[in-house]
Amino acid sequence: MKAVVLDTDDRLHLTDLDEPTPGPGQVAIAVAYAGIQYGDVLVRNGHFDLPRPFVPGFEAAGRIIAVGDGVDQARIGEQVTALTSAGAYAEVVLASAELAFEATGIDPRIAAGFGWATPTAYDLINTVARVQPGEHVLIHAAAGGVGTLAAQFARAAGAGAVVGVAGDTDRAGYAARFGFDQVLVREEFPDALGGRQFDAILDPIGGPTRHANLERLAPHGRLAVYGNIATFEPVQVSANDLLMQGKSLLTYNSNLLSQTHPGRLADSARRALRLVADGRIHIDITAEYEPADLDTAIQRLANGATRGRSILRVAPVAG
């Protein structure tokens, strides 16, 4: 089979590999499209200790062609969207059967864009920050895959106001299409908010922004942390100060959740997928790449030039 491999030279190469065979609890998926996400940037830049050569790709849409022990044979032929630990940038990928979700009737491009971003956005709003009707929500990286989805999930949860923060005016204009009441440019945060406070804030940025977010939390507000785009430097927070104001700092790691409590992640993913299938949540596919152009796609993501979701077309177009 054809696969894109990240080799010891830190470059991506299209090569031939043996087709993998599913083990116990796994399914093999003939990949039509794969989602491109920020984890690809982190892997390429060496933030994860992974053996090279390595086939990246963490989200796939396609058809189940084989199952391992313990998996219902009736699933063969099922159209799915899957969260994978690796290997989606190949013609066939293995995935946990528990994290391969039926996607019959959903455009495979949308199914690929569903990826980790959609259940992450769902969980940040519904199971981490636990946004309640009427509450005010602030979302950083508002033009990104998670940000545009989180705004929609916040609306679905009944949020009274949803404010975003984006990197520049172009990104702010793009984000405004997804249910935000207001989108600030990064340089305007936090001064443009005046004394405004929020019940829930989503923070993938880190550094000084994290401190500014804590200051913007209302009493009993929740800061949901799920990344460190700006810096990996640790942020020191006083638990005593949080306690006195009833504020909470919560973290979310979907990759860890998939390993420790995959059933929880699967439940959230299925709930989110139903909302996508019903048309209540829109996944915006803004770019489609060929395998030979994957490095360009990942670099654009690293540079912040990507809006919404990008996908890789793996299977040739029929006809």
Buried (B, 14 or more C-beta within 10 A) or exposed (E): BBBBBBEEEEEBEBBEBEBBEBEEBBBBBBBBBBBBBBBBBEBBEEEEEEEEBBBBBBBBBBBBBBBBEEBEEEBBEBBBBBBBBBBBBBBBBBBBBBBBBBBEEBEBBBBBBBBBBBBBBBBBBBBBBBBEEEBBBBBBBBBBBBBBBBBBBBBBBEBBBBBBBBBEEEBBEBBBBBBBBBBBBBEEBBEEBEEBBBBBBBBBBBBEBBEBBBEBBBEEBBBBBBBBBBEEEEBEBEEEEBEEEEBBBBEBEBBEBBEEEBEBBBBBBEBBBEBBBEEEBBBBBEBBBEBEBBBEBBEBBBEBEBBBBBBBBBBEEEE
